[in-house]
């Protein structure tokens, strides 16, 4: 199965050199993505793909969750059902400051965990 997200990178060859055509035919660099809320997003080229990824809440949530798992070696849900969204919102609100996100993750893990049902 080919990932339609990657079609936006078709202008780049195997070694990363930009090209506008292949075998004298223009390259179609239109990609798409179906979001978790089932919306189809389309973009053309690497620049539009980058803009979509930078602005997508799914991207910042995935980064936050993966960094938490990597740093703490625990699932983020163990620290509260809303912890992922709170960390993600703080990350976005603070201009995507990665160092601050890492610090907030460590602080979250150092504080007592909420009891079940809290």
Secondary structure, DSSP 8 states (H G I E B T S, - for coil): ---GGGGGGTTB-TTS-B-SEETTEE---EEEEE-TTS-EEEEEHHHHHHHHHHH-HHHHHHHHHHHHHHHHSS-GGGG-TTHHHHHHHHHHHTTS-HHHHHHHHHHHHHS----TT-
